[in-house]
Amino acid sequence: MNIYLKKKYFIFIIISSLLSIVFFTQCGKSDSSVLEEKTTPVKLVKIQKQIVPIPIFASGQLSPEALIKLSFKTGGIIRKLYANSGETVSKGKTLATLDLSEIQAQYSQAKNAFEKSQRDLNRIRNLYNDHAATLSQLQDVETAFNVSQSTLKIAQFNLDHSTIIAPAEGKILKRLAEEGEMTGPGIPVFLFGSTQSQWVVKAGISERDVVRLTLRDKASLRFDAYPGKTFSAYVSEIPDSIDPASGTYEVELTLENTNTNQLKLTAGFVADTTIIPSTGESYFLVPIDSIVDGEGSKGSVFTVQNNRAVRVKVEIVHLFPQYAAVKSGLDGIEMVVTSGAPYLRDGAAVIVSPNTGGNPLP
C-alpha cells in the first residue's frame, strides 16, 4: 500500500512540474508581447500668435430708432381713439381726442377776458390822451391786457394739444388707453414707431465685453422670421451706465438700410447678434482638430518630444470654424499634433509624418 501511494505521489509531482513549465512559458510570451509598444503615426503643424478680435454674442429686440410716447398736453376724459395696436398711420392723421367741454370753456373764458381787457385798454388810452386818466392807470390796464393775452395763448395751446396727431408715417406699436378713461397730462396713450427712421436692436452685453467695443463696429443679426438670412448692422450707441433692470449694458445696433428696403420688419422681433470688435488681443491659433478633451474654456493639445506624445493643457478663448484661439498654455511650443491627436495618450510612442510642419491657419 505504501509503495502504491509513493508511485501516485511521484506521478503527481511530474505532472505539476510540466504544467508549471507550460504556464511560465506562456507568461514569458505574454510579457514579450506587452513590450512590443504600439507606435501611432501623427502629423504636426506650426502654431502662430496673432491679434484676433473675439466676437461678442448677445440677443436683443428690434424697434424703430424713433420710438415716441404720444400723450395729451392736458388731462381729461378720452372722447375718441382712432387707431389700434399694429395699425400703420400716415403723418398728420388724428389718433385721439379728449372731451373738449372743459377745455373749450376755459378757452372761451380766456378769450372773453382778453377781449374785455382790449376794450379797457382802448378806453383808457383815449382818456389818457384827453388828460382824463393818469399814466399809472394806463400802465395798470396795459399790464392786465398783457396778462389776458398770455392766458388766451395758454388756453389756445391746451385746446390745440387736446388732440393727438401722428408726427410722421409709422405704426402704432401699442395702444395704452381706452375711450372714456380719465388721463392726465403727459400720460402715454400710444407707443408710436416711425417707419421713416432706421431700425435698431438693443442688445445687452456684459461689462467685460462693452469695454472692447467702439462706435461703428460691425455686427450681424439673425431673426427667426427670416431663417438663414443675415442682416448687417453697426454699433451706433454705447451706454455709459448699466441697465439696473437687466444688469447689462444696452448697446444699440443700427441695421443697414440696404438690408431692410424690401423686407417687412416688426417691432419686437428677437435678434441673435454677433458683434465683431475692431480691436483684438494676441492669441495662439491652433487647428480645431488638434484640440482634445475640450470642456468649456479648458482643453488639451499634444506636442511631440523625443518621439513621445506630450499632453499640454490650454485655456481656450474662442472656437472659430477652422481654428481655436488659445490664451495660455502654449508658451515655448512651436508645433502641435493634428492628425492622430484623438488616439494619443500622454507619453505614447509616435512616428511623425514626413509631410509635416506646415501651417494651414489663415
BELZI-V133063 format. One record per run of one state. SS is the DSSP state (hx for helix, st for strand, lp for the rest). FROM is the first residue (numbers start at 1). LEN is the number of residues. Records with the same first field share a line. If there is no record, write none. Layout:
BEGIN
SS = FROM-LEN / FROM-LEN
END
This chain:
BEGIN
lp = 1-1 / 36-4 / 43-1 / 47-1 / 53-3 / 65-2 / 72-4 / 82-6 / 90-4 / 99-2 / 130-5 / 161-2 / 166-4 / 176-6 / 184-4 / 195-4 / 206-1 / 211-7 / 227-4 / 238-5 / 244-4 / 256-1 / 260-10 / 277-4 / 291-1 / 296-2 / 306-2 / 320-3 / 329-6 / 338-3 / 344-5 / 353-10
hx = 2-34 / 101-29 / 135-26 / 207-4 / 224-3 / 257-3 / 288-3 / 341-3
st = 40-3 / 44-3 / 48-5 / 56-9 / 67-5 / 76-6 / 88-2 / 94-5 / 163-3 / 170-6 / 182-2 / 188-7 / 199-7 / 218-6 / 231-7 / 243-1 / 248-8 / 270-7 / 281-7 / 292-4 / 298-8 / 308-12 / 323-6 / 335-3 / 349-4
END
